Amino acid sequence: MVKVIHTSGKRKTAIARGTVKEGTGKVRINRVPLELYSPELANLKLQEPLKLAGDLANQVDINIHVVGGGVMGQAEAARMVIAKGLVQWSQDMDLKEKFTHYDRTMLVGDPRRSEPKKYGGPGARARKQKSYR
C-alpha cells in the first residue's frame, strides 16, 4: 500500500490542495516544477518549509493545485500545504515545533479577510468629507 497524504491551505482568497506521496523530492505547483515557478519572491516563500525539513523533503513528491487570489496569496497557501503535508507524513512533533517557531502561518491559517464596502463612501471605512462652515 502506498502512503498518500492530502492537505489543503488557504490565504486570503487563494485555496491550495495538495498530495504528498513517496518520491524523490519533486514539488509541482499547478503542474509547474518549483524550480521554474515565478516570481522569485513567491518561489523563495515556497522553499522555506522544504529547507527547514532538510532530508525529509527529498523523500516525498508534492503536487499542489492552487486557485483564486493573487500570486503571493497562492504562494502562501501552497507553502501551508507543503508544511502541513511534511508534518503529517513524518508524524514528527519536532518538525511541527520548528515550523511553528519559524513562522506560525506555515501551519495555521491567517483569519484576516477584506472588509466589505459600505454605502456613503468609497471604501469599507472611508467616508465622504463634510463641512459645516
C-alpha positions in Angstrom: 0.0 0.0 0.0 1.3 3.5 -0.9 1.1 6.2 1.7 -0.6 9.3 0.3 -1.5 12.4 2.3 -4.0 15.0 1.2 -3.7 18.5 2.7 -5.1 22.0 2.0 -4.2 25.5 2.8 -5.8 28.9 2.4 -4.6 32.5 2.3 -7.0 35.4 1.7 -9.0 34.1 -1.3 -6.4 31.6 -2.5 -7.1 27.9 -1.9 -4.4 25.2 -2.4 -4.9 21.5 -2.3 -2.1 19.1 -2.4 -1.0 15.5 -2.2 2.2 14.2 -0.6 3.5 10.8 -1.6 6.7 8.8 -1.6 9.2 10.0 -4.2 12.4 11.8 -4.9 11.8 15.4 -3.8 9.8 16.8 -6.7 7.5 19.7 -6.0 5.0 20.9 -8.6 2.6 23.8 -8.3 -0.2 23.7 -10.9 2.0 21.2 -12.9 4.9 23.7 -12.9 8.1 22.4 -11.2 9.2 24.5 -8.2 12.5 25.4 -9.9 10.6 27.2 -12.7 7.9 28.8 -10.6 7.9 32.6 -10.7 8.1 35.3 -9.4 11.2 34.7 -7.4 9.8 36.0 -4.1 7.0 33.5 -4.3 9.4 30.8 -5.2 11.5 31.6 -2.1 8.4 31.5 0.1 7.6 28.0 -1.2 11.2 26.8 -0.5 11.1 27.8 3.2 9.4 24.6 4.6 11.5 22.4 2.3 14.7 23.9 3.7 13.6 23.7 7.3 12.6 20.0 6.8 16.0 19.1 5.4 16.4 15.4 4.2 12.7 14.7 4.6 11.9 16.9 1.6 13.9 14.6 -0.7 11.9 11.5 0.3 8.5 12.8 -0.9 6.9 14.2 -4.1 4.4 17.0 -3.6 1.7 18.0 -6.2 -0.2 21.2 -5.5 -3.2 22.7 -7.2 -3.9 26.4 -6.4 -6.9 28.5 -7.4 -8.0 32.1 -6.6 -6.3 35.0 -5.1 -3.1 36.7 -6.2 0.5 35.5 -6.7 1.6 35.8 -3.1 -1.6 34.6 -1.7 -1.3 31.5 -3.8 2.3 31.0 -2.8 1.5 31.3 0.9 -1.4 28.8 0.5 0.8 26.4 -1.3 3.5 26.9 1.4 1.0 25.9 4.0 0.2 22.7 2.0 3.9 21.8 1.9 4.4 22.3 5.6 1.3 20.5 6.7 1.9 17.7 4.4 5.5 17.2 5.6 4.4 17.2 9.3 1.6 14.7 8.6 3.9 12.5 6.5 6.6 12.3 9.1 4.4 12.5 12.3 7.4 14.4 13.7 6.5 16.9 16.5 10.0 18.4 16.5 9.4 19.4 12.8 6.0 20.9 13.7 7.6 22.8 16.5 10.3 24.1 14.1 7.8 25.3 11.6 5.7 27.0 14.3 8.7 28.7 15.8 9.9 29.9 12.4 6.5 31.2 11.2 3.2 30.2 12.6 1.3 30.8 9.3 3.0 27.8 7.8 0.7 25.5 9.8 -2.1 27.8 11.0 -4.2 30.0 8.6 -4.5 33.7 8.9 -8.2 34.6 9.5 -8.0 38.1 8.2 -10.2 38.9 5.2 -11.0 42.1 3.4 -13.9 44.1 4.8 -16.9 44.6 2.5 -17.6 48.1 1.2 -20.5 50.0 2.8 -22.7 52.8 1.4 -21.8 56.5 2.0 -18.2 56.3 1.0 -15.6 55.0 -1.5 -14.5 52.1 0.7 -15.1 50.0 3.8 -14.2 52.7 6.3 -13.6 55.9 4.4 -16.5 58.3 4.2 -17.2 61.5 2.2 -16.0 64.6 4.0 -18.5 67.1 5.2 -18.0 70.8 6.1 -20.2 72.8 8.4 -18.8 76.2 7.6 
